Amino acid sequence: MDIALIIAFILLGAIVGSFLNVCIDRLPLGKSIVSPPSYCDACQRRLAPVDLIPVISYLWLRRRCRSCGALIPSRVFWIEVGTGALFGFLYWYYMVHPTTPETVQLVITIFYSCIFIIILGIDLEHQLILNRIVYPTAIVALVLDISLHQPELLISAPPAFLSLPDVAARTVTGITGGATGFVLLLIPVLIFQGGMGWGDIKMAGLIGLIVGFPVVFVAVIGAIIVGGLVGGFLLLFKIRGRKDAIPFGPYLSLATIVAMLFGNDILNWYLGLFP
């Protein structure tokens, strides 16, 4: 039964990934994500149902539009595959792995993961982190911090926060995390006058609202470390030049998904290095 449901979630994730691709294509252009139906950007032909089967259509069509032969971006394939794999893993992590299934946390993590996948795709292609995504998600995060019991948010919270009533503790942890994330990226931008934009800074604030304090350090500093290593690799092997923009949003997105799942464990491991 668990295997069947994991497979079902993988398939669901691939379908959702197809919709996330629509969001990535249309949101930066200010287009509706609801209408018109999916079409080829090159020839404007409306896609048939056979063209819209997640993962399978991309492989069957050999990466090309069935009508005009234009190349379909590889991003379409990887978003569908990645989202499917992530959904399957999240179902296992929250519903099979723990002693008590955590349905609410599964839904919350899926929602946030979808948001960060959209941000990842848009920033990779357009070097943009859209306010129309960050601001509404920040409002949702604050509402969830206030209204829902989320024990993961408080596992590593400071004792002073834990002494507060549950709702106040969650709210303070989220807001403190948001402010910390914002400042963590604001400082290097002010010092070095570049390298990251205000979109990255606002996104770091959003991340803090979601994962709380002090797990926000895991997400933001983890993204900085991995982004720096990858950026150094790209420069070393001349894949990118010093003046080429390297989007930071994808690293923040991936680091946040990791922090939502393993942030407390990573933080405890790190603190355990300094007895």
C-alpha positions, -999 to 999 in steps of 0.1 A, spaced: 0 0 0 28 24 9 46 17 -24 15 23 -44 9 57 -27 45 67 -31 42 59 -68 9 79 -69 26 109 -53 54 106 -79 29 108 -107 10 136 -90 43 155 -86 51 151 -123 16 165 -131 21 194 -107 56 200 -122 40 204 -156 18 232 -141 49 247 -124 65 249 -159 35 270 -170 41 293 -141 78 296 -149 70 305 -185 42 330 -179 47 348 -146 78 367 -156 58 380 -187 28 390 -167 6 364 -184 -22 344 -169 -13 309 -156 -49 298 -162 -56 308 -198 -51 304 -227 -44 266 -227 -8 255 -232 8 264 -266 41 263 -284 60 296 -278 76 293 -313 46 286 -335 17 296 -311 0 263 -319 -22 250 -291 -8 218 -277 -29 186 -279 -34 163 -249 -8 139 -263 18 168 -261 11 174 -224 18 140 -207 44 149 -181 79 135 -188 66 110 -215 57 136 -241 91 153 -238 108 120 -245 84 108 -271 86 141 -291 124 140 -288 125 175 -273 108 192 -302 74 207 -309 53 183 -330 41 211 -352 71 233 -360 101 213 -347 112 240 -322 133 227 -293 115 223 -260 136 236 -231 153 208 -211 140 227 -180 105 213 -188 117 178 -184 138 183 -153 111 203 -134 86 175 -141 111 147 -131 124 167 -100 89 176 -88 77 140 -91 107 126 -73 103 153 -45 66 145 -40 74 108 -37 101 115 -12 80 139 8 52 114 11 76 88 24 93 113 47 60 125 64 37 96 60 57 63 60 90 71 78 77 87 110 58 67 137 28 91 134 19 104 99 22 142 96 -4 150 69 -5 188 77 32 192 75 33 172 42 8 196 26 27 227 39 60 214 27 46 205 -7 31 240 -10 64 258 -1 84 234 -23 63 243 -53 68 280 -47 106 276 -45 107 254 -76 89 283 -95 114 308 -81 143 285 -91 131 282 -127 123 319 -132 156 331 -116 176 306 -137 161 319 -169 154 356 -162 176 365 -132 144 377 -115 127 369 -81 92 383 -85 76 403 -58 42 389 -69 55 355 -56 75 365 -26 50 389 -9 19 367 -11 39 337 1 53 357 30 17 365 40 8 328 38 39 319 59 30 344 86 -6 332 87 5 296 90 30 305 117 2 320 137 -26 296 130 -12 261 127 6 239 152 40 233 136 63 215 161 92 215 136 93 253 137 101 252 175 125 223 178 156 244 178 140 277 190 157 296 218 144 288 254 131 324 256 108 318 227 97 284 240 86 300 273 59 319 254 24 305 246 25 282 216 10 308 191 33 336 203 63 312 202 56 303 166 50 339 156 81 352 172 102 324 158 90 330 123 93 368 124 128 366 140 138 341 113 125 365 86 144 395 100 175 374 104 174 361 68 168 396 55 198 410 74 221 380 65 220 389 28 216 427 33 249 430 50 271 415 22 252 434 -4 258 467 14 295 459 20 304 446 -15 279 467 -34 266 439 -56 267 402 -62 231 398 -51 200 418 -57 171 429 -36 151 400 -48 176 376 -31 174 397 1 136 396 2 136 359 -6 159 353 24 134 371 46 107 348 32 128 318 40 132 329 76 95 332 80 91 297 68 118 278 86 121 301 116 150 311 138 177 297 140 172 272 112 173 302 88 211 301 92 212 266 78 192 277 46 209 310 39 245 301 49 241 267 32 230 285 0 260 309 2 285 281 7 271 259 -22 266 289 -44 301 301 -38 315 266 -46 295 262 -78 303 298 -88 340 292 -82 339 260 -103 321 278 -132 348 306 -131 377 282 -127 367 262 -158 357 293 -177 321 281 -181 311 316 -168 330 349 -169 336 372 -140 310 397 -154 284 370 -161 254 370 -137 250 338 -117 215 337 -102 214 330 -64 177 322 -62 182 285 -72 207 279 -44 184 296 -19 154 275 -31 172 242 -29 188 250 5 154 260 19 138 227 8 167 209 25 163 231 56 126 224 59 133 187 61 167 185 78 174 219 91 171 210 128 193 179 123 220 199 105 219 226 131 222 201 160 251 183 142 270 216 137 265 228 173 276 193 185 310 201 169 315 227 197 308 209 230 
